[in-house]
């Protein structure tokens, strides 16, 4: 692995109604070692108190993806959309030339938790756009967001793919970034990860748990193995990204 990001080393912001952990520099948290990877600029792990949320605010020229982990979001924007996004759903908003929106916890008695993901687009000044979907898992690796919206996925304006990984205890898989960059963010479960081309010594595999992450820049492959004794499956997001120049 070329980049390792441990859950407990992320930046943190606590506003009372919002507790957010930042994988990369964001807001008042700044660390030049963690500015994003390729076009992946933000992964915020946000927990929002019941009834609270983000008041109306603006964005432009950013692909904003939300993956709901617990609870539901009430979304409203200047494009005329007013929707609820539930746990397991994925939301994509292309800010384009400018959009205003608000995001609130839809519940008055349960917390909301979601991953807020920002990806820099390859087109600027476009018409803003919005989508949300529930995408069922199909096999170990299921695409959620793609450049062309293929096979029922959401579409974003960038040469990147966001996929969900699900592995049962005892299962393995190989991720091949084929000369591109890659980023793996663990949602739940644990996994042993290694880059076979860097070492033939399996003892150099590292253990990843919930909210840990690793990135590939020069490495070409990432081997994932879920321990047999693990009680729960592995769920993770895999980002297939343009090569870092």
KEKOLPA-265622 format. One record per residue: residue number from 1; x, y, z of N, C-alpha, C in turn. Coordinates in steps of 0.001 Angstrom, whole numbers. Layout:
BEGIN
   num      n_px      n_py      n_pz     ca_px     ca_py     ca_pz      c_px      c_py      c_pz
   NUM         X         Y         Z         X         Y         Z         X         Y         Z
...
end
This chain:
BEGIN
   num      n_px      n_py      n_pz     ca_px     ca_py     ca_pz      c_px      c_py      c_pz
     1       842     -1197         0         0         0         0       875      1245         0
     2       424      2245      -731      1179      3483      -834       705      4542       151
     3      -495      4352       696     -1091      5361      1577     -1998      4636      2561
     4     -1792      4890      3845     -2601      4254      4888     -3231      5345      5746
     5     -4537      5252      5930     -5265      6247      6729     -6054      5521      7808
     6     -5597      5618      9051     -6264      4950     10156     -7436      5791     10663
     7     -8487      5096     11095     -9709      5767     11524     -9463      6762     12646
     8     -8646      6354     13636     -8444      7214     14805     -7481      8364     14562
     9     -6900      8427     13374     -5977      9522     13047     -6633     10598     12191
    10     -7892     10417     11819     -8578     11391     10985     -8844     12681     11751
    11     -9067     13759     11001     -9474     15006     11630    -10877     14894     12194
    12    -11191     15767     13144    -12504     15705     13782    -13050     17103     14003
    13    -14361     17239     13789    -15081     18474     14109    -16338     18086     14873
    14    -16548     18712     16026    -17712     18425     16862    -18445     19732     17139
    15    -19627     19880     16527    -20420     21099     16686    -21634     20873     17581
    16    -21640     19761     18298    -22795     19437     19125    -23828     18672     18323
    17    -24417     19317     17343    -25418     18655     16494    -24775     17782     15419
    18    -23484     18041     15135    -22750     17302     14109    -21404     16864     14654
    19    -21129     15563     14540    -19797     15044     14830    -19265     14454     13530
    20    -18180     15016     13028    -17671     14634     11717    -16210     14236     11805
    21    -15875     13117     11164    -14490     12693     11043    -14067     12867      9589
    22    -12923     13550      9403    -12465     13912      8066    -11277     13052      7649
    23    -11443     12290      6578    -10313     11525      6048     -9271     12439      5422
    24     -9735     13553      4837     -8840     14512      4196     -9110     15909      4749
    25     -8177     16819      4509     -8311     18192      4998     -9650     18777      4560
    26    -10325     19407      5532    -11668     19927      5277    -12005     20935      6360
    27    -12607     22082      5972    -13009     23076      6953    -11822     23566      7767
    28    -11963     23500      9098    -10887     23969      9982     -9785     22929     10174
    29     -9992     21723      9645     -8953     20690      9749     -8067     20747      8512
    30     -6773     20953      8747     -5825     21018      7631     -4575     20217      7972
    31     -4215     19305      7075     -2987     18542      7195     -2463     18336      5780
    32     -1326     18930      5435      -818     18823      4056      -517     17398      3630
    33      -421     16459      4582      -185     15050      4232     -1470     14367      3767
    34     -2611     15015      4034     -3904     14388      3740     -4804     15396      3033
    35     -4558     15546      1736     -5291     16523       925     -6204     15851      -104
    36     -6352     14545         1     -7113     13803      -984     -6193     12898     -1772
    37     -6766     12110     -2664     -5994     11208     -3506     -6598     11248     -4900
    38     -5782     11632     -5879     -6264     11816     -7251     -7423     12816     -7221
    39     -8566     12470     -7811     -9704     13388     -7849    -10620     13239     -6630
    40    -10298     12315     -5727    -11056     12136     -4494    -10613     13190     -3489
    41    -11487     14133     -3181    -11104     15281     -2364    -11608     15207      -928
    42    -12770     14610      -697    -13382     14616       639    -14034     13267       914
    43    -13788     12718      2107    -14652     11688      2703    -14881     12121      4149
    44    -16073     12591      4424    -16454     12956      5786    -17429     11925      6320
    45    -17146     11409      7490    -18012     10451      8180    -18836     11258      9175
    46    -20068     11601      8787    -20891     12557      9528    -21967     11858     10347
    47    -22068     12243     11623    -23157     11808     12491    -23941     13053     12892
    48    -25226     13079     12540    -26080     14251     12738    -27146     13923     13782
    49    -27303     14810     14754    -28273     14599     15826    -29699     14623     15292
    50    -30647     14008     16020    -32050     14017     15596    -32564     15426     15335
    51    -33235     15600     14197    -33854     16879     13862    -32917     17960     13396
    52    -31616     17711     13436    -30630     18729     13054    -30169     18500     11622
    53    -29356     19447     11128    -28844     19263      9782    -28144     20486      9240
    54    -27833     20418      7969    -27102     21472      7273    -28105     22440      6645
    55    -28103     23684      7112    -28987     24690      6528    -28623     24941      5065
    56    -29483     25641      4360    -29276     25906      2936    -27931     26590      2699
    57    -27140     26001      1807    -25815     26519      1473    -25497     26126        37
    58    -24431     26699      -505    -24155     26515     -1911    -22873     25762     -2223
    59    -22839     25169     -3423    -21648     24517     -3964    -21581     24823     -5453
    60    -20394     24651     -6012    -20256     24695     -7454    -19084     23828     -7883
    61    -19171     23298     -9091    -18106     22509     -9711    -17557     21433     -8776
    62    -18458     20585     -8288    -18064     19453     -7447    -19099     18348     -7608
    63    -18619     17098     -7667    -19503     15939     -7635    -19616     15494     -6182
    64    -20818     15564     -5616    -21039     15300     -4195    -21876     14028     -4078
    65    -21294     13022     -3449    -21961     11726     -3300    -22177     11454     -1813
    66    -23378     11078     -1458    -23691     10700       -75    -24080      9231       -40
    67    -23467      8492       881    -23799      7078      1095    -24343      6966      2513
    68    -25623      6609      2629    -26300      6653      3920    -26043      5345      4672
    69    -25481      5458      5869    -25157      4295      6690    -26248      3980      7710
    70    -26794      5022      8344    -27845      4837      9356    -28803      6017      9269
    71    -30103      5730      9364    -31092      6795      9367    -31465      7254      7966
    72    -31998      8475      7895    -32471      9030      6625    -32151     10520      6548
    73    -31917     10998      5333    -31673     12417      5057    -32905     13009      4379
    74    -33282     14205      4807    -34259     15008      4073    -33484     16011      3234
    75    -33596     15886      1910    -32843     16715       978    -33777     17680       255
    76    -33314     18938        98    -34043     19922      -691    -33020     20798     -1394
    77    -33276     21142     -2682    -32294     21944     -3411    -32960     22931     -4360
    78    -32125     23810     -4918    -32604     24876     -5801    -33005     24357     -7173
    79    -32772     23072     -7452    -33242     22466     -8703    -34693     22015     -8589
    80    -35271     22123     -7403    -36656     21731     -7194    -36826     20344     -6606
    81    -35732     19687     -6250    -35830     18351     -5667    -36106     18436     -4166
    82    -36972     17553     -3703    -37237     17392     -2279    -37439     15910     -2044
    83    -36443     15268     -1453    -36457     13812     -1349    -35966     13359        21
    84    -36314     12133       368    -35742     11439      1523    -34810     10358      1000
    85    -33614     10272      1574    -32643      9245      1194    -32427      8371      2416
    86    -32707      7080      2277    -32678      6150      3398    -31376      5357      3454
    87    -31147      4708      4596    -29946      3894      4782    -29807      2892      3652
    88    -28591      2803      3098    -28302      1921      1982    -28406      2589       634
    89    -29071      3747       562    -29192      4463      -700    -27954      5315      -964
    90    -27782      5654     -2237    -26684      6512     -2678    -27284      7729     -3370
    91    -26760      8893     -3049    -27206     10148     -3652    -26033     10796     -4381
    92    -26286     11309     -5589    -25257     12058     -6330    -25815     13412     -6736
    93    -25092     14475     -6373    -25466     15816     -6792    -24283     16454     -7511
    94    -24495     16838     -8756    -23482     17577     -9505    -23762     19052     -9306
    95    -22842     19750     -8617    -23085     21158     -8308    -22985     22039     -9550
    96    -22101     21652    -10490    -21999     22384    -11742    -21782     23872    -11544
    97    -22550     24683    -12284    -22344     26140    -12233    -22897     26778    -10967
    98    -23538     25952    -10122    -23982     26458     -8831    -25312     25876     -8399
    99    -25390     25426     -7152    -26630     24876     -6611    -26688     25186     -5122
   100    -27886     25418     -4618    -28129     25597     -3195    -28892     24366     -2706
   101    -28547     23899     -1507    -29267     22736      -968    -29190     22716       546
   102    -30070     21914      1136    -30045     21656      2578    -30172     20159      2791
   103    -29598     19675      3898    -29643     18250      4251    -29941     18147      5749
   104    -31035     17487      6099    -31432     17360      7496    -31646     15898      7867
   105    -31409     15614      9150    -31787     14318      9698    -33302     14233      9685
   106    -33842     13226      8995    -35291     13101      8851    -35974     12648     10135
   107    -35198     12187     11108    -35780     11661     12348    -35616     12654     13492
   108    -36600     12675     14379    -36525     13500     15583    -36048     12722     16802
   109    -35760     11434     16623    -35337     10649     17790    -34172      9700     17517
   110    -33663      9647     16280    -32535      8764     15967    -31475      9533     15192
   111    -30232      9159     15410    -29128      9824     14721    -29072      9411     13249
   112    -28502     10278     12471    -28220     10030     11053    -26716      9894     10898
   113    -26278      8884     10152    -24856      8737      9840    -24706      8477      8349
   114    -23823      9245      7719    -23585      9045      6292    -22176      9478      5926
   115    -21694      8946      4812    -20423      9357      4243    -20685     10426      3202
   116    -20058     11568      3383    -20144     12654      2415    -18852     12643      1593
   117    -18983     12439       301    -17838     12226      -578    -17830     13311     -1650
   118    -16690     13954     -1835    -16544     14953     -2892    -15499     14470     -3896
   119    -15844     14574     -5167    -14918     14256     -6248    -14877     15434     -7213
   120    -13675     15896     -7531    -13553     17025     -8450    -13950     16579     -9854
   121    -14769     17361    -10561    -15270     16950    -11871    -14268     17219    -12985
   122    -14510     16602    -14134    -13687     16880    -15314    -14361     17864    -16260
   123    -15514     18407    -15832    -16199     19453    -16583    -16647     20528    -15598
   124    -16483     21793    -15964    -16874     22896    -15100    -18009     23687    -15732
   125    -18810     24291    -14877    -19877     25158    -15349    -21046     24438    -15995
   126    -21229     23158    -15703    -22311     22386    -16315    -23637     22642    -15607
   127    -24722     22151    -16213    -26030     22201    -15578    -26016     21314    -14331
   128    -26446     21826    -13168    -26500     20986    -11971    -27405     19778    -12189
   129    -27118     18694    -11479    -27908     17485    -11628    -28033     16722    -10326
   130    -29015     15821    -10261    -29309     15084     -9028    -29818     13688     -9353
   131    -29386     12708     -8574    -29898     11337     -8642    -29809     10698     -7258
   132    -30663      9721     -7008    -30521      8855     -5840    -31063      7477     -6195
   133    -30437      6435     -5653    -30854      5072     -5970    -30460      4131     -4838
   134    -31202      3028     -4760    -30772      1862     -4009    -30232       864     -5021
   135    -28990       439     -4859    -28365      -478     -5800    -28036     -1769     -5052
   136    -28688     -2839     -5449    -28494     -4131     -4782    -27099     -4680     -5069
   137    -26540     -5354     -4077    -25234     -5979     -4258    -25338     -7154     -5215
   138    -24388     -7237     -6146    -24307     -8341     -7088    -22877     -8866     -7092
   139    -22651     -9924     -6363    -21301    -10457     -6248    -20475     -9684     -5241
   140    -19177     -9850     -5346    -18273     -9241     -4369    -18095     -7738     -4592
   141    -18159     -7295     -5853    -17893     -5905     -6209    -19044     -5379     -7055
   142    -19719     -4336     -6558    -20874     -3776     -7254    -20656     -2287     -7498
   143    -20708     -1885     -8753    -20546      -468     -9085    -21754       335     -8619
   144    -21481      1507     -8036    -22537      2401     -7562    -22600      3683     -8381
   145    -21432      4265     -8676    -21353      5524     -9420    -20281      5363    -10491
   146    -20622      5715    -11736    -19712      5530    -12865    -19743      6767    -13753
   147    -18785      6894    -14696    -18778      8071    -15571    -19938      8121    -16553
   148    -20543      6961    -16864    -21591      6918    -17877    -22928      6374    -17365
   149    -23032      6165    -16061    -24287      5664    -15504    -24671      4295    -16008
   150    -23670      3469    -16301    -23926      2156    -16898    -24580      1196    -15910
   151    -25346       278    -16467    -25939      -826    -15698    -26724      -360    -14476
   152    -27417       765    -14626    -28269      1239    -13548    -27561      1964    -12431
   153    -26294      2333    -12632    -25553      3082    -11612    -25897      4564    -11692
   154    -25472      5321    -10697    -25517      6776    -10772    -24384      7251    -11670
   155    -24531      8458    -12241    -23538      8989    -13175    -22866     10223    -12591
   156    -21529     10260    -12674    -20811     11470    -12267    -19899     11944    -13396
   157    -19555     13219    -13353    -18743     13849    -14392    -17261     13739    -14029
   158    -16753     12514    -14112    -15332     12260    -13848    -15020     10832    -14265
   159    -13779     10614    -14678    -13320      9273    -15060    -12972      8504    -13794
   160    -14000      8162    -13040    -13827      7469    -11754    -15033      6574    -11526
   161    -14835      5550    -10702    -15906      4617    -10363    -15894      4387     -8854
   162    -17059      4464     -8242    -17217      4102     -6835    -17981      2785     -6787
   163    -17397      1789     -6127    -18027       474     -6007    -18133        74     -4546
   164    -19097      -787     -4258    -19235     -1352     -2907    -18724     -2786     -2926
   165    -17884     -3102     -1947    -17359     -4454     -1764    -18087     -5116      -599
   166    -18503     -6379      -791    -19027     -7183       309    -18398     -8564       229
   167    -17706     -8942      1306    -17049    -10240      1399    -17489    -10939      2670
   168    -17790    -12215      2539    -18141    -13022      3697    -16865    -13532      4370
   169    -16946    -13929      5650    -15781    -14520      6309    -15203    -15674      5496
   170    -13887    -15651      5312    -13200    -16677      4537    -13033    -16343      3069
   171    -13709    -15291      2585    -13609    -14937      1175    -12419    -14019       897
   172    -11965    -14048      -349    -10855    -13213      -796    -11219    -12564     -2124
   173    -10499    -11501     -2461    -10610    -10926     -3792     -9372    -10078     -4071
   174     -9119     -9861     -5353     -8000     -9035     -5788     -8546     -7806     -6497
   175     -8063     -6632     -6121     -8386     -5391     -6799     -7194     -4995     -7658
   176     -7441     -4758     -8940     -6375     -4394     -9876     -6691     -3014    -10428
   177     -5833     -2035    -10129     -6121      -681    -10599     -5523      -376    -11966
   178     -4826     -1337    -12591     -4391     -1248    -13980     -3730        90    -14311
   179     -2784       474    -13483     -2047      1705    -13729     -2752      2975    -13292
   180     -3910      2832    -12665     -4632      3988    -12144     -4384      4111    -10643
   181     -5116      4988     -9983     -5044      5114     -8533     -6264      4433     -7926
   182     -6170      4084     -6660     -7290      3446     -5987     -7325      3796     -4515
   183     -8516      3757     -3937     -8680      4071     -2513     -9754      3150     -1948
   184     -9434      2471      -846    -10351      1546      -184    -10718      2102      1179
   185    -12019      2304      1424    -12512      2801      2711    -13408      1729      3329
   186    -13039      1265      4532    -13793       198      5203    -15010       796      5907
   187    -16178       225      5659    -17396       646      6348    -17634      -211      7588
   188    -17559     -1520      7447    -17745     -2415      8598    -17011     -3716      8341
   189    -16716     -4428      9445    -15946     -5664      9336    -14451     -5386      9366
   190    -13662     -6435      9229    -12211     -6315      9182    -11692     -7122      7998
   191    -10477     -6756      7542     -9900     -7421      6383     -8385     -7332      6464
   192     -7705     -8343      5922     -6263     -8300      5749     -5985     -7839      4319
   193     -5140     -6828      4187     -4856     -6253      2873     -3362     -6268      2607
   194     -2988     -6581      1366     -1578     -6579       979     -1470     -6249      -504
   195      -285     -5782      -902        16     -5523     -2306      1040     -6560     -2748
   196       629     -7613     -3428      1524     -8737     -3750      2771     -8332     -4519
   197      2687     -7312     -5368      3870     -6951     -6148      4931     -6249     -5317
   198      4538     -5784     -4113      5502     -5131     -3241      6233     -6133     -2354
   199      5582     -7265     -2068      6202     -8232     -1168      5599     -9610     -1383
   200      6411    -10635     -1203      5919    -12008     -1226      5706    -12548       179
   201      5910    -11693      1170      5807    -12090      2569      4417    -11732      3080
   202      3558    -12734      3272      2189    -12466      3690      2125    -11859      5081
   203      3216    -11972      5864      3213    -11366      7191      3193     -9853      7109
   204      3473     -9274      5938      3455     -7835      5789      2086     -7308      5405
   205      1101     -8185      5343      -276     -7731      5170      -675     -6909      6391
   206     -1538     -5925      6185     -2006     -5106      7299     -3479     -5399      7552
   207     -3900     -5227      8797     -5291     -5416      9177     -6022     -4082      9131
   208     -7172     -4086      8499     -7998     -2893      8399     -9333     -3157      9062
   209     -9800     -2178      9850    -11096     -2275     10519    -11962     -1104     10072
   210    -13142      -988     10667    -14105        30     10262    -13495      1421     10259
   211    -13682      2141      9154    -13240      3522      8907    -11751      3641      8615
   212    -10991      2529      8642     -9619      2555      8122     -9671      2631      6603
   213     -8553      3058      6006     -8507      3168      4545     -7074      3007      4064
   214     -6939      2573      2805     -5633      2505      2154     -5775      3022       727
   215     -4660      3556       202     -4653      4062     -1155     -3549      3437     -1981
   216     -3813      3269     -3268     -2826      2782     -4219     -2451      3911     -5161
   217     -1148      4141     -5292      -645      5147     -6234       295      4471     -7227
   218      1350      3858     -6708      2282      3121     -7559      1990      1623     -7577
   219      1395      1103     -6521      1045      -317     -6479       -43      -605     -7510
   220       -41     -1819     -8033      -991     -2181     -9073     -2147     -3029     -8571
   221     -1950     -3746     -7484     -2988     -4654     -7005     -3122     -4580     -5492
   222     -4301     -4948     -5023     -4570     -5005     -3593     -5307     -6314     -3325
   223     -4690     -7172     -2524     -5277     -8455     -2150     -6041     -8288      -840
   224     -7310     -8696      -835     -8147     -8608       357     -8532    -10007       815
   225     -8397    -10271      2121     -8756    -11566      2698     -9499    -11318      4009
   226    -10711    -11844      4097    -11497    -11702      5326    -11261    -12936      6194
   227    -10833    -12737      7442    -10550    -13888      8305    -11755    -14804      8485
   228    -11494    -16114      8547    -12571    -17092      8737    -13322    -16880     10042
   229    -12587    -16452     11084    -13197    -16345     12403    -13989    -15057     12583
   230    -13987    -14184     11574    -14718    -12927     11707    -16217    -13194     11720
   231    -16933    -12515     12609    -18362    -12764     12758    -19198    -12080     11687
   232    -18760    -10911     11206    -19573    -10160     10259    -18876    -10022      8913
   233    -19644     -9837      7847    -19035     -9640      6532    -18266     -8323      6476
   234    -17430     -8206      5463    -16758     -6948      5173    -17630     -6137      4221
   235    -17820     -4864      4542    -18434     -3917      3623    -17478     -2741      3472
   236    -17188     -2356      2240    -16220     -1287      1987    -16580      -577       695
   237    -16041       620       520    -16142      1341      -743    -14782      1335     -1424
   238    -14786      1048     -2736    -13576      1047     -3541    -13693      2157     -4588
   239    -12699      3040     -4608    -12658      4152     -5540    -11596      3874     -6609
   240    -12036      3711     -7837    -11146      3545     -8991    -10955      4938     -9580
   241     -9731      5459     -9506     -9472      6874     -9770     -8406      7076    -10845
   242     -8392      8220    -11508     -7309      8489    -12465     -5952      8439    -11793
   243     -4939      8057    -12538     -3583      7969    -12001     -3115      9325    -11487
   244     -2400      9296    -10372     -1796     10518     -9828      -600     10879    -10659
   245      -579     12100    -11200       530     12513    -12073      1736     12938    -11251
end
